[in-house]
Amino acid sequence: MTLIDLNANSLNSCEDRIQRSHSPDTEAVTDISMIVADITIAPEEESVLTPLKGKFHSVAANFLFHCLRGSNLNDKFNAFQNCASLVDPEDGVFFGSTILGREIMKDSKNAGKTTLHVMEKFNDWGVFGNIGDTYEDLERILRGMF
């Protein structure tokens, strides 16, 4: 298992959680690599990710894209390209989850006031960067890469 994040503390916390999560009936994950990397750099630049390109059968990007800076998902294109480049081109799978801010605002009645307030504050504080993120942009970017 390989974990990639910009923050070494997040990586250490995640590794610890993974190690503590296995039950006595299951085998512990003993081979965890942790890589500190900026997933937003231009993919053609040489980086710690370069030797990993095409090496993974699955790449997960859970709760990543809504935390990246940008007015919409198009501004986060480098991050999508870098994630996609890690996937084995023959039989790899890329999956994940994100919070599409524009979609939440369009469905504000069902999202609720608290959700909207938290999203607004997180965007103001720079924790999120998802106000302009849409399903259409996500689908177009992913279809173009896969």
N, C-alpha and C positions, 0 to 999 in steps of 0.2 A: 504494500500500500504506500502510495506517495501522497503527501499532503503539501500543498503549495499555498502560501499566504504572504502578504506583505509584512505581517507582524509576527515576529518570533514568539512572542508571548501567546498569541492565539494558537500557533502551531503546538507549543508545549502543552497548553491546556487541552487541546484536541487529542493529542497523543495520550495524555494521562487518562482522559475520559474513555478512549478506545480500550486501553489496557485494563481499566477497571470494569468495563461493561461486559466482559465475557463471563459466562457462568462456568462452574467447575466441569460441566458436561461438554463444553466446547473448547476447542483449541484456541489459545491466545494468539493474537496477531503479534508476532515477534519481529517481523520485518517491516518496520515503518521508516520510510525516508521522509525527512522534512526539508523543504526548500523554501527559502525566503526569496521571493521574486515579485517584481512589479508586472502584473498581467496586462497592464495598459500600455506598455512600451510598443513601439512599432515592431511588428512581427519579423521584419527583415533584419532588424538589429541583432547582433550576436548577444546572447544572454545565457543565463543558467538553464533556460528552457530549451535552448538549441539542441543539445544532445538527446532530449526527451521526445522530440517530434516524431509522431507516428508510433509511439511505443506502447500506448495504453489501449486495452480492450474496452475500457469504459472511463469516461471523464465526467465527473459531476461538478456542476456549478450551481450549488444551492445557496440562495440568499447572497448572491454576489453582485449581480448587475444593478440592482436598485441602490446599492451602496456606493457605486462609482459615480464620480463627478460627470456631469453632462446635462445638456438641456433636453436630450432625448437619447434613445438607444443608438442612433446613428453616431453620436459622439463617443460611444463606447465600443465602436467597431473593432479597434485593436484588441480589446479584451476577448471579443468573440473569436477573432482570428487566432489569437494565441491558444485559446481553449481548443478550438477545432484542430489546430495543428498537432496537438498532443494525441489525438484519436488515431488509432490504427486505421488507415484508409481502406483496408480490405473488409474488416468485420467489426470495427469499433462502433461504440455507441456514446453519444453525447447526451446528457440529460441534466435537468436541474429545475430550479424554481426561483421565482423572483416576484416582486410586487410591482405591478404595472400601474404607476401613479395616475396616469390619465384615465385609465379604465375605472379606477376606484372613484375618481371625481365624477365620471359620467354616470356611475351607479351610486351616487352619494346617498340616496334614500335607503338603499339596502346596506351600504357600508356603515352608515351611522356616524353621528357627530364625533364620537370618541376616536374612531378610526381616522377620520379626516383631520381632526385636531393633532393627533399623534404624527400623522404623515407630514402635515404642515410644519410642525415643530422640528421633526427630524430633518426635513429639508432645510429649514432655516439654520439649524445647528451644523449642517454639513455631514450629518450621519447618513442621510439618504440623498440621492440625486436622481429622483425618479418622477418628478412632476410631469415631464413630457413623455414618459415611456408608454408606448401603446402596443397592443396586440398585433396590429398590422405591421409595425416596424419589426417586432420580434419575429413574426412569421416570415417576412421578406428576407431578413438577415439570415435566419436559419436555413431557409430554402435555398438561398444563394450559396451557402457553404456545404450543404449536404444534399 
